[in-house]
Amino acid sequence: MTNATGNAPQTSTAGAPAQPSGRPARRQRQFRELGVLLAVVALITATWLHNPGFLSSQGVRDLFLGATVLAVLAVGQALVLITKNVDLSVGSVMGLSAFGTGLLFVTFPGLPVPAAVLAGVGIGLVCGLVNGLLVTTVQVPALVVTLGTLYAYRGLNHWWADGGQVNAHDMPAAFLLLGRVSVLGVPLPAAVAIAVVAAVGFYLARYRSGRELYAIGSNADAARLSGIPATRRVMLAFAANGALAGLAGVLFAARYGTVDSTVGTGMELQVVAAAVVGGVAIAGGVGTVYGAALGAVLLTTITAALPIWRIDQFWHQAVVGALILAAIGLDRLLALRTARKLRGGGARGA
């Protein structure tokens, strides 16, 4: 199992969990997340000094709303990455949920908004369960499985939409209000994203099943020998990721009011990038949803700041790629430093 900080403890050669000794790793992960936060603050400050309108009331609102969908998706992706898997179908699942939610209002006029929201989340949940079932039963790498379902879900969405779209006038005003209303000055979609981050972060830190995800990502064989139901836990991670992608689709539909079969195209790479930049290791067993959310905020801020600095949007992809490479390199460096410190501590205690 893991400690509550998002780092898996060592396991003995017999497969049973050893005594946690992850204090150096914990400090380094906190340092990593603090670095992302400082990068966000520095970028926002520099852009504001360059153009004070960047932090106008509307500018701040746009920043909040811009990060909402990506942050929710990044939280779900973090759950899967922690188990040493990946889900490339989240953009397609989000699009399927967004279009399905909108189409429900067209097909069933007068449908209660909560029912449509639950249906949208349910679509994502079913897609996530399918992904988890394929990964755990077929024993094919998640990268291959979810690459296939990415195209399958997108194709299903194109068939479902049949070239059409759902417009704002097809949706009830109460639903569209979800994308515009504020709670204590915070846009409701952003408040939902904050609640999701807090809830999932609490679950990972305080619940045994949440901590077991880290153990599976750190060493799946040792986790099974320790009695952890690895298959069920991986299924749980994929199902939760799908449900959150469904929620992101609902939030997208409520905010923009117009949805078609192209919603979410290309989002999967942004989502993985946000999680990795935020400190969630591709190798599994390390990271927190707080870091993933910070990564989403950083990428969103970069997207919003580039036009103000009159930098070609092409460089956005280059910057994101550089951040991913830097994050992977830093992960490797932190892992090596932690291993050396643990070996040093073990030698002194021998």
C-alpha positions in Angstrom: 0.0 0.0 0.0 1.0 3.6 0.0 1.3 6.5 2.3 -1.1 9.4 2.1 1.2 11.5 0.1 0.9 9.7 -3.3 4.1 7.7 -3.1 4.1 3.9 -2.9 6.1 2.3 -0.1 8.8 -0.3 -0.8 7.8 -3.9 -1.0 9.8 -6.9 0.3 11.0 -9.6 -2.0 8.2 -11.8 -0.7 5.7 -9.4 -2.0 4.4 -8.1 1.4 4.6 -4.4 1.9 7.7 -3.2 3.7 7.8 -0.4 6.2 7.2 2.9 4.4 10.4 5.0 4.0 9.1 7.5 1.5 9.9 10.8 3.3 12.6 11.9 0.8 10.2 11.0 -2.1 7.4 12.9 -0.4 9.4 16.0 -0.1 10.5 15.8 -3.7 7.0 15.3 -5.0 5.8 18.3 -3.0 8.7 20.3 -4.4 7.6 19.2 -7.9 4.0 20.4 -7.4 5.2 23.6 -5.8 7.3 24.2 -8.9 4.3 23.8 -11.2 2.3 26.2 -9.0 5.1 28.8 -9.0 5.3 28.5 -12.8 1.6 29.2 -13.0 1.9 32.2 -10.8 5.0 33.5 -12.6 3.3 33.2 -16.0 0.1 34.9 -14.9 2.1 37.7 -13.2 4.3 38.3 -16.3 1.3 38.3 -18.6 -0.6 40.6 -16.3 2.3 43.1 -16.3 2.5 42.9 -20.1 -1.3 43.4 -20.4 -3.3 44.3 -17.2 -6.5 43.2 -19.0 -5.4 39.6 -18.6 -6.6 39.6 -15.0 -9.8 41.6 -15.5 -12.9 40.1 -14.0 -13.7 38.5 -17.4 -10.1 37.4 -17.9 -10.1 35.6 -14.5 -13.4 34.0 -15.3 -12.1 32.8 -18.7 -9.1 31.3 -17.0 -11.3 29.4 -14.5 -13.6 28.1 -17.2 -10.8 27.3 -19.6 -9.1 25.0 -17.1 -12.3 23.3 -15.9 -12.8 20.6 -18.5 -9.1 19.8 -18.7 -8.7 19.6 -15.0 -11.6 17.2 -14.6 -10.2 15.0 -17.3 -6.6 15.2 -15.8 -7.9 14.0 -12.4 -9.5 10.9 -14.1 -6.3 10.3 -16.1 -4.2 10.5 -13.0 -6.2 7.6 -11.4 -5.3 5.4 -14.5 -1.7 6.5 -14.7 -1.1 5.8 -11.0 -2.0 2.1 -11.8 0.6 2.1 -14.5 -1.9 2.3 -17.3 -3.1 5.0 -19.6 -6.4 6.0 -21.3 -6.2 7.6 -24.7 -10.0 7.4 -25.3 -11.0 10.2 -22.9 -11.4 12.8 -25.6 -13.8 10.5 -27.5 -15.7 9.6 -24.3 -16.1 13.2 -23.5 -17.4 14.0 -27.0 -19.8 11.0 -26.8 -21.1 12.2 -23.5 -21.5 15.8 -24.6 -23.4 14.9 -27.7 -25.5 12.3 -25.9 -26.5 14.8 -23.2 -27.5 17.4 -25.8 -29.4 14.8 -27.9 -31.4 13.7 -24.8 -32.9 17.2 -24.6 -33.9 17.0 -28.3 -35.4 13.5 -28.0 -37.1 14.1 -24.7 -38.2 17.7 -24.4 -38.8 18.7 -20.7 -36.3 16.1 -19.4 -35.2 17.2 -15.9 -31.7 18.6 -16.0 -30.4 16.3 -13.2 -31.5 13.3 -15.2 -29.6 14.5 -18.3 -26.5 15.2 -16.2 -26.6 11.7 -14.7 -27.1 10.2 -18.2 -24.1 12.0 -19.5 -21.9 10.8 -16.6 -23.4 7.3 -17.1 -22.3 7.2 -20.7 -18.8 7.9 -19.6 -19.0 5.3 -16.9 -20.0 2.6 -19.3 -17.2 3.5 -21.7 -14.7 3.5 -18.8 -16.0 0.1 -17.7 -15.5 -1.3 -21.2 -12.0 0.0 -21.3 -11.2 -1.5 -17.9 -12.8 -4.8 -18.8 -10.7 -5.1 -22.0 -7.5 -4.1 -20.2 -7.9 -6.5 -17.3 -9.4 -9.6 -19.2 -7.7 -9.5 -22.6 -4.3 -8.7 -21.0 -3.4 -6.3 -23.8 -1.6 -3.1 -22.9 -3.9 -0.2 -22.0 -2.1 2.0 -24.6 -3.3 -0.4 -27.4 -6.7 -1.0 -26.0 -7.6 2.6 -25.5 -6.1 3.6 -28.8 -8.6 1.2 -30.3 -11.6 2.5 -28.2 -10.6 6.1 -29.0 -11.5 5.4 -32.7 -14.4 3.1 -31.8 -16.1 5.7 -29.5 -15.4 8.5 -32.0 -16.8 6.4 -34.8 -19.9 5.7 -32.7 -20.3 9.4 -32.1 -20.1 10.2 -35.8 -22.7 7.5 -36.6 -24.9 8.8 -33.8 -24.6 12.5 -34.9 -24.9 11.6 -38.6 -23.4 15.0 -39.5 -25.8 17.0 -37.3 -25.3 19.0 -34.2 -27.3 20.1 -31.1 -27.6 23.8 -30.7 -28.2 26.0 -27.6 -31.9 26.6 -28.5 -32.4 22.8 -28.3 -31.3 22.8 -24.6 -33.3 24.1 -21.7 -32.2 27.4 -20.2 -31.7 25.7 -16.8 -29.1 23.4 -18.2 -27.2 26.2 -20.0 -27.3 28.2 -16.8 -25.0 25.6 -15.3 -22.2 26.9 -17.6 -22.8 30.6 -16.7 -23.8 30.8 -13.0 -21.3 31.5 -10.3 -21.0 30.3 -6.7 -19.3 32.9 -4.4 -17.8 34.5 -7.4 -16.4 31.2 -8.8 -18.0 29.9 -12.1 -20.1 26.8 -11.2 -18.1 24.5 -13.7 -14.9 25.6 -12.0 -16.4 24.9 -8.5 -17.4 21.5 -9.7 -13.8 20.8 -10.9 -12.4 22.0 -7.5 -14.8 19.7 -5.7 -13.8 16.8 -7.9 -10.1 17.4 -7.3 -10.7 17.6 -3.5 -12.9 14.5 -3.4 -10.6 12.3 -5.4 -7.6 13.6 -3.6 -9.2 12.7 -0.3 -10.2 9.3 -1.5 -6.6 8.5 -2.7 -5.1 9.6 0.6 -7.6 8.3 3.1 -9.2 5.2 1.7 -7.5 1.9 1.5 -8.8 1.1 -2.0 -7.4 4.4 -3.1 -4.0 3.8 -1.6 -3.9 0.4 -3.2 -3.9 2.0 -6.6 -0.4 3.3 -5.8 0.7 -0.2 -4.7 -0.5 -1.7 -8.0 1.3 0.9 -10.1 4.5 0.5 -8.1 4.6 -3.3 -8.3 1.5 -5.1 -9.5 2.8 -8.6 -8.7 3.8 -7.7 -5.2 0.4 -6.0 -4.7 -1.4 -9.2 -5.7 0.8 -11.3 -3.4 -0.2 -8.9 -0.6 -3.8 -9.7 -1.2 -4.8 -6.6 -3.1 -7.6 -7.3 -5.7 -5.6 -5.6 -8.5 -8.1 -6.4 -11.3 -11.0 -4.8 -9.4 -8.9 -1.8 -8.5 -7.8 -1.2 -12.1 -11.4 -1.6 -13.2 -12.3 1.0 -10.6 -9.7 3.4 -11.9 -10.9 3.1 -15.5 -14.6 3.3 -14.5 -13.9 6.5 -12.5 -11.9 8.0 -15.3 -14.8 7.3 -17.7 -17.3 8.8 -15.4 -15.2 12.0 -15.0 -14.8 12.2 -18.8 -18.6 12.0 -19.0 -18.9 14.8 -16.4 -16.4 16.8 -18.5 -18.7 16.3 -21.5 -21.7 17.5 -19.6 -19.8 20.6 -18.4 -18.7 21.3 -22.0 -22.2 21.1 -23.3 -23.5 23.4 -20.6 -20.8 26.0 -21.2 -20.8 26.1 -25.0 -24.4 25.1 -25.8 -23.4 23.6 -29.2 -22.1 20.1 -29.6 -21.4 17.8 -32.5 -19.3 14.7 -33.2 -16.0 16.5 -33.1 -16.2 17.6 -29.5 -13.1 16.4 -27.6 -11.0 15.6 -30.6 -7.3 15.7 -29.7 -8.0 16.2 -26.0 -6.4 12.9 -25.0 -2.8 14.2 -25.5 -3.5 17.4 -23.6 -4.9 15.4 -20.7 -1.9 13.1 -20.5 0.4 16.1 -20.8 -1.4 17.9 -17.9 -1.1 14.8 -15.6 2.5 14.2 -16.5 3.6 17.8 -16.2 1.8 17.9 -12.8 4.0 15.1 -11.5 2.0 11.9 -12.2 4.6 9.4 -13.4 3.9 7.4 -16.6 5.7 4.5 -14.8 2.9 4.4 -12.2 2.7 4.5 -8.5 3.6 8.2 -8.1 1.7 11.4 -8.2 -1.4 13.2 -6.9 -4.6 14.6 -8.5 -3.6 18.0 -7.1 -0.5 18.0 -9.3 -2.6 16.8 -12.3 -5.0 19.7 -11.8 -2.1 22.1 -11.5 -0.7 20.8 -14.7 -4.1 21.4 -16.4 -4.1 25.0 -15.1 -0.5 25.6 -16.3 -1.3 24.3 -19.9 -4.5 26.4 -20.0 -2.6 29.5 -18.8 0.0 29.0 -21.5 -2.8 28.7 -24.1 -4.4 31.9 -22.9 -1.1 33.8 -22.6 0.5 33.1 -25.9 -1.9 35.4 -28.0 -1.2 38.2 -25.5 2.5 37.9 -26.0 1.8 37.7 -29.8 3.4 34.3 -30.0 2.3 32.0 -32.8 -0.1 29.2 -31.6 2.3 26.7 -33.2 4.6 27.2 -30.3 2.0 26.1 -27.9 2.5 22.5 -29.0 6.3 22.9 -28.9 6.1 24.3 -25.3 3.8 21.4 -24.2 6.1 18.9 -25.8 9.1 20.4 -24.0 7.2 20.4 -20.7 6.4 16.7 -21.1 10.1 15.8 -21.8 11.2 17.9 -18.9 8.7 16.3 -16.6 9.8 12.8 -17.6 13.4 13.7 -17.2 12.7 15.2 -13.8 10.7 12.1 -12.8 13.8 10.0 -13.6 16.1 12.3 -11.7 13.9 12.3 -8.6 13.6 8.5 -8.7 17.4 8.1 -8.9 17.9 10.6 -6.0 15.3 8.9 -3.9 16.8 5.4 -4.5 20.2 6.7 -3.5 18.9 8.2 -0.3 17.0 5.1 0.6 20.1 2.9 0.0 22.1 5.3 2.1 19.5 5.2 4.9 19.5 1.4 4.7 23.3 1.2 4.9 23.4 3.4 8.0 20.6 1.3 9.7 22.4 -2.0 9.0 
